[in-house]
């Protein structure tokens, strides 16, 4: 794996350790060697395989085998670069709660996946059936997006809250720390 690929790995963040709600592939038992491999990647995401293996205290073939196994099992996910939405002009974000027609989550999921303004979406319990985060260029654009969502036939009701500022970001990398819980 190239240094650039390892850099993309960390930029994409380590997530889904232990078969969490996003993985769905069942529990993956992360042993001490896996943990050292993950910690080496977290500490030096652009390092070479040789330097990362040295940091992890394992041979290059062992490092590579463990890394490949964690990719194949879904412990490590994603390879696309993560963009700073504000830096590319999307300065307004909002949480949008959706109440949907019963039995229409699959249809709604397809619609949300096709909408590039939807950064993420989750089916939830409570008053809302779905909570999504959307990104807009400004408040006028946000209003357009909300009107567009409200016009989707399977959506019965929307509620939105503008996100003022992030308090905690990039927590996916820190999921490695959850292994100590």
C-alpha positions in Angstrom: 0.0 0.0 0.0 1.4 3.3 -1.0 2.0 6.2 1.4 -0.7 8.2 -0.4 -3.2 5.3 0.1 -2.4 5.2 3.8 -2.9 9.0 3.9 -6.3 8.5 2.4 -7.0 5.8 4.9 -6.7 8.2 7.8 -8.3 11.1 6.0 -11.3 8.8 5.6 -11.1 7.8 9.2 -11.2 4.5 11.0 -14.8 3.6 11.7 -17.1 0.7 12.5 -14.8 -1.2 14.9 -16.4 -4.3 16.4 -19.4 -4.6 14.1 -21.2 -1.5 15.3 -24.4 -0.1 14.0 -22.8 1.0 10.7 -21.0 -2.3 10.0 -23.6 -5.1 10.2 -21.0 -7.7 9.5 -20.9 -9.1 13.0 -18.3 -8.6 15.6 -14.6 -8.5 14.6 -12.3 -9.3 17.4 -9.5 -6.8 17.4 -6.5 -8.3 19.1 -3.4 -6.5 20.4 -1.6 -6.7 17.0 -4.6 -5.3 15.2 -4.7 -2.5 17.7 -1.1 -1.7 17.2 -1.5 -1.6 13.5 -4.5 0.7 13.8 -2.7 3.0 16.3 0.3 3.2 13.9 -2.0 4.3 11.1 -3.7 6.8 13.3 -0.4 8.3 14.4 1.2 8.4 11.0 -1.4 8.1 8.3 1.1 8.9 5.5 3.8 6.6 6.7 5.2 3.8 4.5 4.3 0.3 5.3 7.8 -0.3 6.5 7.7 2.6 9.0 4.2 1.7 10.1 5.1 -1.9 10.6 8.1 -0.8 12.7 5.9 1.5 14.8 3.5 -1.4 15.3 6.3 -3.7 16.3 5.5 -6.3 13.6 7.1 -7.4 10.3 6.0 -5.8 7.0 4.2 -9.0 5.9 2.3 -9.2 9.2 1.4 -5.5 9.0 0.1 -6.0 5.5 -1.8 -9.1 6.3 -3.5 -7.5 9.3 -4.3 -4.4 7.3 -5.8 -6.4 4.4 -7.8 -8.5 6.8 -9.3 -5.4 8.5 -10.1 -3.9 5.1 -11.8 -7.2 4.0 -13.8 -7.5 7.2 -15.1 -3.9 7.1 -13.2 -2.8 10.3 -11.5 -0.2 8.1 -13.8 1.6 5.7 -13.7 4.4 3.1 -11.1 5.6 0.7 -12.6 8.9 -0.6 -11.1 12.2 0.6 -13.1 14.0 3.3 -13.9 17.6 2.4 -14.3 20.6 4.6 -17.8 21.7 3.5 -17.3 25.3 4.5 -14.0 25.5 2.6 -15.9 24.5 -0.6 -18.7 27.0 -0.1 -21.3 25.0 1.9 -21.3 27.3 5.0 -24.7 26.3 6.4 -25.6 22.9 7.7 -28.7 21.7 9.3 -30.2 18.6 11.0 -33.5 17.7 9.4 -35.9 15.3 11.1 -38.3 13.6 8.8 -41.6 11.8 9.5 -42.4 9.5 6.7 -45.3 7.4 5.4 -45.2 4.0 7.1 -43.3 1.4 5.1 -41.6 3.9 2.8 -38.1 4.1 4.4 -36.5 2.2 1.4 -38.0 4.7 -1.1 -36.9 7.6 1.1 -33.4 6.1 1.4 -33.1 6.0 -2.4 -34.2 9.7 -2.6 -31.8 10.8 0.1 -28.9 8.9 -1.5 -29.5 10.7 -4.8 -29.5 14.1 -3.1 -25.9 15.4 -2.9 -26.9 18.0 -0.3 -27.6 15.1 2.2 -24.3 14.5 4.0 -25.6 11.7 6.1 -29.0 10.2 7.1 -30.0 7.7 9.8 -33.3 5.9 10.6 -34.1 6.7 14.2 -36.5 6.0 17.1 -38.6 8.7 18.7 -40.7 11.4 17.0 -38.7 11.4 13.7 -38.3 8.4 11.5 -35.2 9.7 9.9 -32.6 12.3 10.8 -30.3 13.7 8.2 -27.6 16.4 8.0 -27.7 18.6 4.9 -25.3 21.2 3.7 -26.2 24.4 1.9 -24.3 27.4 0.4 -26.4 29.9 2.5 -29.8 30.2 4.2 -31.6 30.8 0.9 -30.1 27.5 -0.5 -31.0 25.8 2.7 -34.6 26.9 2.3 -34.6 25.6 -1.3 -33.3 22.2 0.0 -36.0 22.1 2.8 -38.8 22.9 0.3 -37.5 20.2 -2.0 -37.4 17.6 0.8 -40.9 18.6 1.9 -42.2 18.0 -1.6 -41.0 14.3 -1.6 -44.3 12.3 -1.5 -43.3 9.9 1.2 -42.3 12.7 3.6 -45.2 13.7 5.9 -43.4 16.3 8.0 -40.0 18.0 8.4 -38.3 19.8 11.2 -35.0 21.4 10.9 -32.3 22.9 13.2 -29.4 24.9 11.8 -26.1 23.8 13.1 -24.3 26.8 14.6 -20.8 25.3 15.1 -19.3 21.9 15.7 -18.3 20.9 19.2 -16.6 17.6 18.4 -15.4 16.5 15.0 -13.6 13.6 13.4 -14.5 11.2 16.2 -14.4 8.1 13.9 -10.7 8.0 14.3 -11.1 7.9 18.1 -13.3 4.8 17.9 -10.0 2.9 18.4 -10.0 4.3 21.9 -13.4 2.5 22.5 -11.5 -0.8 22.5 -10.3 0.1 26.0 -13.9 0.5 27.4 
